[in-house]
Amino acid sequence: MKVLNLRCANGHGFEGWFASDDDFMDQNGRALIECPLCADRIVTRLPSAPRLNLSGAQAPAQQANETTAVAMPDMQAAWLQAVRHVIASTEDVGERFAEEARRIHYGEGPQRGIRGKATPQQRLELLEEGIEVVSMPLPRGLDGPVQ
């Protein structure tokens, strides 16, 4: 089993586990690998080198990069926590998002937080009507249980 460091086109870093380098290349070539944060399927493998840490001491380069390495996972964890909060506190109305947002805005439906899918044109029309919407990409993996 190979654990590879990967990065999507939006700069999110994550790990992928593959049977071999060929397995990674095959899956990536068929766009089967996606970023767990933004679902981007343009994924590149980051360079990595095997390293044995026998003494427990950190290499100087590792010490210099330690601050940078901590910031990104913290940001990703905070973003995932925010996404989970949105999912837990809103109703998924799917493709009916624009219709439901209008019903709520004009008092024809119960006040509640909703989420769903809307085209860029639908979002623009809602904003022109004075209905505030926020675009937030939700990873597909969060549709079900999160590991």
C-alpha positions in Angstrom: 0.0 0.0 0.0 1.3 3.4 -0.9 0.3 6.6 0.8 0.7 9.6 -1.5 0.5 13.3 -0.7 -1.9 14.9 -3.2 -3.0 18.4 -4.0 -6.0 19.6 -5.9 -6.0 22.6 -8.3 -7.4 24.8 -5.5 -4.4 24.1 -3.3 -6.0 21.7 -0.8 -3.6 19.0 0.4 -4.7 15.5 1.3 -3.5 11.9 1.4 -4.5 9.1 -1.0 -3.9 5.4 -0.5 -3.2 3.3 -3.5 -2.0 -0.3 -4.3 0.8 1.1 -6.5 2.0 4.1 -8.5 0.3 2.6 -11.5 -3.0 2.3 -9.6 -2.7 6.1 -8.7 -2.0 7.0 -12.4 -4.9 4.9 -13.6 -7.4 6.3 -11.2 -6.2 9.9 -11.7 -6.3 9.5 -15.5 -10.0 8.4 -15.3 -10.8 11.3 -12.9 -11.7 9.0 -10.1 -9.8 10.9 -7.4 -11.3 14.0 -6.0 -10.4 16.5 -3.3 -12.3 15.7 -0.1 -12.8 19.4 0.6 -13.9 20.9 -2.8 -14.5 17.8 -5.0 -12.0 19.1 -7.5 -10.9 16.2 -9.8 -7.7 17.9 -11.0 -5.3 16.2 -8.6 -1.5 16.2 -8.7 0.9 14.1 -6.7 3.3 16.1 -4.5 6.9 15.0 -4.3 7.8 13.0 -1.2 10.9 11.2 0.0 11.0 8.3 2.4 12.7 9.2 5.6 13.6 7.3 8.7 13.5 9.2 12.0 15.6 7.0 14.2 16.7 9.6 16.8 13.5 11.6 17.2 15.3 14.8 16.1 13.8 16.9 13.3 15.7 17.7 10.2 16.5 21.5 9.8 14.3 21.7 6.7 11.4 20.1 8.5 11.8 22.5 11.5 11.7 25.5 9.1 8.5 24.3 7.3 6.7 23.2 10.5 4.8 26.5 10.9 3.5 26.3 7.3 2.6 22.7 7.6 0.4 23.3 10.6 -1.6 26.2 9.2 -3.2 24.4 6.2 -4.6 21.4 8.1 -6.0 23.7 10.7 -7.8 25.8 8.0 -9.1 22.7 6.3 -10.4 21.3 9.7 -12.1 24.6 10.4 -13.7 24.7 6.9 -14.9 21.1 7.3 -16.4 22.0 10.7 -18.2 24.9 9.1 -19.5 22.7 6.3 -20.8 20.2 8.9 -22.5 22.9 10.8 -24.3 24.2 7.6 -25.4 20.6 6.8 -26.7 20.0 10.3 -28.6 23.3 10.6 -30.2 23.5 7.1 -32.7 21.6 5.0 -31.5 20.2 1.7 -34.1 21.2 -0.9 -31.9 20.1 -3.9 -32.8 21.4 -7.3 -35.7 23.4 -5.8 -33.4 25.9 -4.1 -34.4 29.0 -6.0 -38.1 28.2 -5.7 -37.9 27.5 -2.0 -35.7 30.6 -1.3 -38.4 32.7 -3.0 -41.2 31.1 -1.0 -39.4 31.8 2.2 -38.5 35.4 1.2 -42.1 36.3 0.2 -43.6 34.6 3.3 -45.2 31.7 1.4 -43.2 29.1 3.2 -41.9 28.6 6.8 -38.7 30.5 7.8 -35.8 28.1 7.9 -32.3 27.6 6.6 -32.1 25.8 3.3 -29.3 24.5 1.0 -29.5 23.1 -2.4 -28.4 23.6 -6.0 -28.8 26.7 -8.1 -27.3 27.8 -11.4 -25.3 31.0 -11.6 -28.2 32.6 -13.4 -30.6 31.6 -10.6 -28.3 33.0 -8.0 -28.1 36.3 -9.8 -31.8 36.5 -10.2 -32.3 35.8 -6.4 -29.8 38.5 -5.6 -31.6 41.0 -7.9 -34.8 40.2 -6.0 -33.1 41.1 -2.7 -32.7 37.4 -1.6 -29.3 36.9 -0.1 -27.6 33.6 -1.1 -24.1 32.3 -0.4 -22.3 29.8 -2.7 -20.5 27.2 -0.7 -19.1 24.0 -2.3 -20.0 21.0 -0.3 -17.9 17.9 -0.8 -19.9 14.9 -2.1 -18.5 12.8 0.7 -20.5 14.7 3.2 -23.8 13.6 1.8 -23.5 10.5 4.0 -21.5 9.6 7.1 -18.2 11.4 7.5 -15.2 9.3 8.4 
